[in-house]
Amino acid sequence: MKQFLLGLLLLIFLSVHSYGQVRDLHISKGQTKVDLPFDFHNNFIIVKVIFNNFFPLKFILDTGAEHTILTKREITDLLRVNYQREFKVLGSDMQTELVAYLASGIRFQMGDLSARNRSILVLQEDYFRFDEFAGIDVHGILGADFLRRFIVKINYRKQIVTLYSPQHFTPPKNRYKELPIEIVRNKPYLYTKARFGADTSLNLKLLYDTGASLAALLYTDTDPGMQLPESVIRSPIAIGLGGFLEGYIGRLPSIQVGPYQLSNVVTNYQDLPPNVDSTYTNNRNGIIGNLIMQRFIVIVDYFASKIYLAPTRSFKRKFDYDRSGITLVATGKNLGQYRVLNIIDGSPADEAGVEIGDLIRRVNGVPTSLLSLGSIINKFQKKEGKRTRVVLKRGEERIKVEFRLRKLI
């Protein structure tokens, strides 16, 4: 299964003005911080939100998105919310023009944190298809316009996001390392060093994007020294506004974040469209996502332009990658069916006859009705040589296939 970037960072407003925000966030009296438990579904941070005092919704926490966005317009339509303004947006292909609306007076509650009279964006259609890739119902994203108001601590292992009131935050000590970051349009950028070959190391500026369920995405045309690894596979690497982004997946020899070095990192490579204005991407070289950052406890200080990192016991864990060649999405009633979205040419699944559009019904004898999207993906990442038996539904036909997992990159 490929790790997908959901294209949020590529949401570009054609309007020259951003919408304003009222200082409207309140932590319960006497509290200086609020803990928000989250679910980590298929490498997305998903928090629960009570929307307009009524609807229990699920939002992706996304440091790489500039705005808070509701993707399910039917919710605000049902509440008879007035849309004050229409925005044109560019899709992830930097060409497709799409539509979002400004909705104001929105209220939501998350634990001891309440928000009133918020302005959010509502997509005309659900372009992002979060549900399919997270494997659960997802209704929108909490973006940087929300997060910038706090010191944000993300504990991936305990699955808790802590939002600190800035005036009551004390910088951590002991095992935390303090690193400078750049905050542009409320989004955090890390400075890293990556090795591409025996003689090539580059300093890179990467967006820290919790809306990216991948390790890293590098824009290969931002530096002539950024060469593809010898072993890569061509595959869709992202889904966003306007459709799929094609690119390559391989292993980066190493990447260093502050004093911490990670090796053989599964990395996505993509050329930016030639007509992209670099001001939209802030001259970054790419993105660093949850599959790297989940190896740390992370604290983002938007006010002091600093990030604090403390490695966890998973820091040295190897970067696993799919060994079947199958990309899956959740679909059907209650997202309880799993459809093949893509097959890598020449992969074990391709050689066994698996086709795009097939529904997976059983894996190694276990009905998929008893499995989550993430657990099926994990089965396809098992050790090389493992025999894998899959039952498929293709139209009205029931098909059995068998293949052995194999290293693809």
Secondary structure, 3 states (H helix, E strand, C coil): CCCCECCHHHCEECCCCCCCCCCCEEECCCCCEEEEECEEECCEEEEEEEECCCEEEEEEECCCCCCCEECCHHHHHHCCCCEEEEEEEECCCCCCEEEEEEEEEEEEEECCEEEEEEEEEEECCCCCCHHHHHCCCCCEEECHHHHCCCEEEEECCCCEEEEECHHHCCCCCCCCEEEECEEECCEEEEEEEEEEECCEEEEEEEEECCCECCCEEEEHHHCCCCCCCCCEEEEEEEEECCEEEEEEEEEEEEEEECCEEEEEEEEEEECCCCCCCHHHHCCCCEEECHHHHCCEEEEEECCCCEEEEEECCCCCCCCCCCCCCEEEEEECHHHCEEEEEEECCCCHHHHHCCCCCCEEEEECCEEHHHCCHHHHHHHCCCCCCCEEEEEEEECCEEEEEEEECCCCC
